[in-house]
Amino acid sequence: MEGDFEYPRHQHTNYELILIEHGPYRCELNGAEIRITAPQALLIKPGDWHQDHLRDGQRHYVLHFELRSAVPGVAASPVFRDGVAPDDQVAGGDFSGEIQLVRELRQEAESRGRYSGAIQDALLEAIFWRTLRLLRDEALSPQFRQLPDTDRRREEIATVFTGFLGKNPTVTELAGALQVSPRQLVNQCRALFGQAPARLLLEMKLRRADELLRYRGMRVSEVSGELGFANPYHFSRVYKRLRGLPPNLSRQRSDPA
């Protein structure tokens, strides 16, 4: 900042992360006065009322972002619990690494180089999770407090399903491998992946088929057999229905011109 400035009071529609490099930084958040210094950060959530009291010589970085669920059709979980106090939206710790990531994020945005968009996504994700780790656990929503267990269960299910890619198991067999009842498996798959177990396994088979066709150079008949389809014709029909093109064309796309 060069000079003093009062940013008008406004309501946020997405998340805003403020990283302090040289403070103090002052603002009003939901009616409470906040004062933070380096190395601290403030995470503002959708719906918050916010007004900056900007002063000469302070330096901070601002990131605006939105959260989207990894499961199609499922809304993203809120970061904070209901009724969280403004002070609990302050994260304390060494943010020098995060500030460096913000600089790299800006460089990627300005360079517009190959894979720049993907690199920006990865940098922002790292900044987000590292900031979240420094917030008080009690301030987080139940969904975010449970994320480590949720991610671990998602990985467990995916690992077991991977072992069945060459077979055609029943839901009962899949549930038995995970030591849960069929109903529990159905509920977990819908909650964690947004799909029933059979559809999830089929999607995993097709992702494996894409890899074998495009990067391993296998023939359609070979892929069909490896993934447990009744015959290449059945595999081709299923693949075309869900991918929009027959598997032989998918394979040709990876062949050198």
C-alpha positions, -999 to +999 in steps of 0.1 A: +000+000+000+011+035-008-011+058+014-042+050+034-074+037+020-107+025+034-121-002+011-159-001+012-179-026+032-189-055+010-203-091+011-182-119-003-196-145-027-165-167-027-136-174-004-108-148+000-074-156+015-053-127+027-016-135+035+003-109+055+039-102+045+043-068+062+016-056+086-003-049+106-034-056+085-067-043+099-103-050+088-138-054+100-152-089+096-189-095+103-189-066+128-157-075+146-125-056+143-096-078+132-059-070+135-033-094+122+005-092+116+030-113+097+031-143+097-006-147+098-035-151+073-072-145+072-096-167+054-129-150+045-159-172+036-189-167+013-215-145+029-191-126+051-193-089+054-159-073+051-142-039+051-105-033+048-087-005+067-056-003+045-026+017+057+006+030+041+035+006+040+015-026+047+019-055+022-003-085+018-014-109-009-050-117-018-064-148-034-100-152-044-113-187-051-143-210-050-146-246-038-161-273-059-169-308-049-149-336-065-182-355-068-204-343-096-238-330-085-227-327-048-222-293-033-188-285-018-187-286+020-182-253+038-148-248+054-160-233+086-186-245+111-219-225+115-215-195+137-177-194+136-162-164+153-143-139+131-111-144+152-112-181+144-109-173+107-073-162+114-045-187+108-012-183+125+021-198+114+050-194+090+035-183+057+068-176+039+064-208+018+028-199+009+038-164-001+064-178-024+037-201-039+016-170-045+045-154-064+049-185-085+011-185-091+013-149-105+043-158-127+024-187-142-007-165-148+015-140-166+035-164-186+005-183-200+029-211-208+021-247-216+002-264-187+001-230-170-035-235-160-029-269-144+002-255-125-019-226-112-045-251-099-019-272-082-003-242-066-036-228-053-046-262-040-013-264-020-018-230-006-053-238+004-045-271+023-014-256+040-035-227+052-063-249+064-038-269+084-030-238+104-067-229+113-081-240+147-096-275+143-127-264+163-134-237+137-137-261+108-170-277+097-176-313+106-171-323+069-136-308+068-126-322+102-136-356+088-117-352+055-086-373+065-109-402+073-130-396+042-100-395+019-086-427+035-119-445+030-121-433-006-086-447-013-095-480+004-125-485-018-106-475-050-078-499-041-101-528-036-121-520-067-088-519-087-082-555-078-115-564-095-109-547-128-104-580-146-135-595-131-173-590-129-180-591-091-214-587-075-220-559-050-220-586-023-185-597-033-172-561-034-187-555+000-172-586+014-137-576+003-142-543+022-158-560+052-190-540+050-226-549+041-238-544+005-261-516+018-232-499+035-210-501+004-238-486-017-242-457+007-204-451+009-199-452-028-227-427-034-214-404-006-178-406-016-179-410-054-215-400-063-220-434-080-233-468-072-206-495-068-213-512-102-211-479-121-180-469-102-163-501-111-173-497-147-159-462-148-126-474-134-125-502-160-130-476-188-103-454-174-080-484-174-091-491-209-082-456-220-047-461-206-043-495-223-056-483-257-038-450-258-005-455-240+001-492-241-010-497-277-031-528-269-058-540-293-095-538-285-098-575-281-068-576-257-083-548-236-117-565-235-102-597-222-080-580-196-110-561-182-134-590-179-159-581-207-178-610-222-163-603-257-149-574-277-183-565-291-198-560-256-168-539-246-171-518-277-208-511-271-203-501-235-172-480-244-190-461-272-221-455-250-201-439-222-172-423-242-191-413-273-168-430-297-157-466-304-125-478-286-107-484-319-109-447-327-096-439-292-067-461-298-060-444-332-058-410-316-027-421-298-010-436-329+017-414-345+006-395-376 
